[in-house]
Amino acid sequence: MEPMNNGLNQTGIGNQRNFVSRAQHNITNFPENKPREITAEDLLLRTSQFPAVFTGRTNLVKEAAKTSVALHVMQNLLIKEKFAERCYFISCGMLPDAINLIQGLVQAIGLQVAQGKGPLDILLAYLKGDQRVMLILDNFETPWNSKGQTEVKNLMEDICSAKSVSVIVTMRGTDGPGQIKWHKLGGQSGLPPLELSAAKEAFCSFSSNGEYTIKEEDPILEKLLIQMDGMPLAIMLIGELAKELPLNDLMEMWNIQKAAVLKKIGEQDNRLASIEVSIQLTLNVLGEKLSATGEDVLVFQGTEHLEDQIWKFYESFIDNLPQDSIARDNQLEQHIGNIFKILEIQIKRSFEKSHMKVLRTLCNYKKYYPGLLPLVEKHLEWKSQMILSDQTEMMFLQESILSFMGEYGKAIEVINCVEELYKSQINEEAGNLDVITSTSSISMNNTIEQTQAKCYQRLGTIFFYQCDYTQSQQKLQQARELYESIGDMRGVAECLQSLGNICRMLSQHENAKVMFEQAKQQFEGVGYRLGAADCLQSLGDICKMLAQYEDAKVMLQQAKEIFEGVGHILGFAQCLQSLGDICMMLSQHEDAKMVLQQAKEQLEKVGSMLGAAQCLQSIGNICQTLNEYEDAKVLYQQAKEQFECIGARQNAAQCLQSLGDIYLELSQPEDAKVMFQQAQERFEGLVIGWELAKAEGEKAKDHFEAIQMPQQVADCVVMLQQLNEALAVAVETQAE
């Protein structure tokens, strides 16, 4: 344990245990309830930057090339060669149980959850494939020490049963999780102490920006480091103190403190004593600056002071994140576990507006939603001290997280609570009603309408997620009318855009085009370029589907330029992909190959495995058309493997069928037969799935007819028509 830092992880230097497994164990009694499904592509967990202070670990990194250890392993050339791009770092500090751990793994790898399969099915199918995979699970004590440890244990044992998977676990404790034969790096005692030269380098790194200049050859430094037994945590703590105190003073204080510690705890492992001394010494130094009334007060005040300093550091850190999205994500990922821990401590202690500011910023990163939800809910326990606008904002954040995580019932309850909150406030304090917009001059009635419009809009979005398009349209139309009445034209535009998406889902393409065009004009009117680009992209994709290629090219090109200008890589890549498809349709093969290759590279950059695989498949189609069979074979095989990894069975089947066609062209009938048989198996599985969905749709239609709900009956008919069309395509493809 590390009592000094309240669980905060000192990246690269903490006194953690590192475990590696290639063992084989079967999972038993895993709970029937499936994990909540998360589908947004921007949830992909990016690999952290490796720590700046990381010395004296060269031999361990070499050892890890065979079995594995933490972030620096990912930079090792042997690891990169062995695992290619399939080495994934997952910070478990915000994954409190097995369900969230599965979500984190699915997003880190970039898997897509297919219809009829849960995240766990997709994850295990990927891990038990032929490709080598490395998983680095950092701060694993969070899920392991949860109430659902049995589920986490079963999950880990099943993951480690995959022969091609290597796992690194970093966690506080002496034993690895589950009944797994872990290899503890550095021997049974964990990571070994630093060698003297590495310890000097680390110490000087920590104290380099202080008042006193310390040289590595300083004899007092060498004596002090020998006393620390090369323990990284001790070196870090005393190195921080060396910013303000001379080495002579630190050496004297160390000797006094060590005598007190040994008297209290007796003789024991020197390394443990070194950590205890460094912690107590740090607390004493901090405490002396605040009070001198006794050891208990010193420890309490010193710890609280340290926590406050850490909190101030992370406040500033979040305020000054890089503008570049990838650099920002990498930097935030490196510290997110610490941020969550210190934020939890601060929220429990007191109510501060600064807490909400940090929560608001972090809620821009959907991949952190599982860890953010309890923090938002904890902050809402202070609602009696919040003004109405802040309370509403936090409740809307809570609803957004719940909706994203598929907890639609709970999300609707939160929206209902917002509506009730305003009703009660209006009844009790109509004259003092606080406004929730940035313009304090908006009247009370406008404030009420603004909040109600947001509630309608959010309900419409939830119903859309649930494929209840009728209720979604009703709520969005109500929201749109309220936004228009108070002059909130961006709200109007957002509702129009959502209504356009519903029309697309119902194959009402002309109505969708009208909605998107109106939304685009409204977005342009309020200067929201990204919203206008989204609408242009949707219009372009509709025109592409309707074979209106010239119109589609103009709209997609405009959207692409806006996305590029605002730094929205995913939108930029998707427009490139659509433009490449159009070039292919127009037989502009070389242009299509070039544009699709660019799109693939950009999609890979943002972790969109499905989009990248689709680009590979499209380029393969072009090569096949041009009789470039060898190139086409390679592309189809790569695309098939990626599709299978994310559970896209229909796409994988299409690639197999195309490979069969190529083998026929090359007069290799036996190979073609194998490809066609594999494709047949996948198509048959899809047909069975569609048949089951049709059966459920028929039951629902009969139910709604029996209770006289004509609109729901109509929705079921539309759904069944779409399933029949999809089934016809699959059967036709299968027959070919």
Helices and strands as residue ranges (DSSP letters): G 3-5, E 17-21, G 41-43, H 58-64, H 70-73, H 77-83, E 87-91, G 92-94, H 98-109, H 119-127, E 133-138, H 141-144, H 149-160, E 165-171, E 183-184, H 196-207, H 219-227, H 232-241, H 247-265, H 270-290, H 295-319, H 325-349, H 353-362, G 366-368, H 369-380, G 383-385, H 388-404, H 408-429, G 430-432, H 444-465, H 469-486, H 489-505, H 509-525, H 529-545, H 549-566, H 569-585, H 589-605, H 609-625, H 629-645, H 649-665, H 669-706, H 710-735
